[in-house]
Amino acid sequence: MTRAENLRLRRLVLPLAALLLLVPPLYLWWSLLSPWGYVAPPGLPPYTEGPHAVFVYGTLRQPLVRRVVTGRQVEGVPAVLPGYRKTGLDLSPAPGESVAGERIRVSTPELRRLDRYERLGIRYDRVRLPLADGSEAWVYRRVAP
């Protein structure tokens, strides 16, 4: 490879590598923190004081994802949601079946951040459902098309 070809390749690869390094943080900022990434639709119920129990069954089971979304390390405890089955990104009623997940406890500001991550009112609704241990928790369910 000649020196000129090597320089041309560097001019192409270096900006591409920089772009690939910037895309994930920019996406996270846009979707979780920016004022433009999500606008809650009108008519959502008001927030009450926490702490709030939330049943997570998808990406929010990952500690790193929870940390990025809530801004702190949120410990989860194993939990089971009876009467449902996981169907893709949603839960479907299914008597006799159950979904394994985790129950996390979050503050009201952290619940707002979870709502933003789940695009409350656009992609998901948040409903209170009973868990197998008798406690209740918020559960995100896909908005009907």
N, C-alpha and C positions, 0 to 999 in steps of 0.2 A: 504494500500500500504506500502510495506516495505521500509526501508531507502535506500536499494540498488536499488530497482525499481525506487524510486523517483529520485535518482542521475542519473540513466540511462535515465530517461525521460527528466531531465534537460539538459543532455548532447546532447540530440537530439533536443529539442525545442529551446534552446538558439541560437545555430548556424543557425537554420532554420529561426527564427525571425530576426536575424541580416541580413541574406541573403535577406529576404523579404523587409527589410528597405533600403538596399543598391541597389536593382535592379532598382527602378524608377530613382534615381539620376544618376546611371551609364548609363541607357538607354538614358536619356536626354543629358548627356555629350557626349555619343557616337554619337547620331544622330544630335546634334546641334552644338557641339564645336570641337569634336576631328578631327584630320587630316585624320582619317581612315573611318569615317562613311559615307562620300559622296564625290565622285569626279565628278565634272561637266563634262558631255561629251563634246567632241570638237564640235565647230561650233555654240555654243550659241552666240547670239548677245552681243556686248559689253554694259557695263552699262553706262548710262548717269547720269549727276548730278541730284540730287533730289531737292525738295521733289517729291515723287511718290504717286499717288492715286492708291489704290488697293481695289478692290471689293472682300469682303470675304463672303462666304455663308455656310461654314461648321464649322469645329473645331476652326478656327481662329475668329469666332464670340465671342468666350469665352474670356473675358478679361484676365483671368489667363494664358490661352494658349498663347495669344498675348504677354503677359509680359515675359513669359519664352522664347519664340522664338525670340522676338526683343530685349530683354534686358531692356525694359522700359514699362511703362503703356501707351499704345496707345489707345486714345479714338476713338470710331467709331461713325459715324452718319448713321442713317437709309438710305438705298439706295435700288433701284430696278433696276434689269437688265431685260429689255423687250426683248421678242422674244426667250426666253429660258425657259426650265423647269429643275428642279433638278432631276437627274436620278441616284440614288445611290450616288456615290462619284463624279459624273460628271454633266455637264450641256449639255443638248441636245437642238438643235434648235427646237423651237415650236412657230410658228407665233401665235400671239394673247395671249400668256401666258407670265408670268414673274416670276422672282425669287427674293424673298426678301432677303436682306442681309445688310451689312454695308460697308461704304466706310471709309478706314483708310488712313492716310497720314504718309509715312515713308521716312527716309533718304536712301541714296544709300547703306550704310553698312547694314541697317535694311532690305532693299529689298534683299540683298544677303542672309541674314539669313532666310528670308521667302522662297527664292528659295531653299535653302538647306533643310528647313523643308519639302517643297513640292516635293523635289527631282526633280528639274527642269531638263527637258530633259530625265528623266528616267520614272517618274510617271506622271508628269504634264508638260504642256507647259504654258507659260505666254503670253497672247495676250491682245491687247488693244481693248476694246469694249465700245460702248456708253451706258451710263446709262439713265434712264428715265428722269432725270433732265437736260439732254443735255451735261453733262460733260462726260469725258472719264476716264477709269480706267483700270489698269491691272487686268486681270481675269485669274485664274488658271484653265486650262481644261485638262482632262486626255489625256495622250498620246495614240494614236490609237494602238491597239494590233497588 
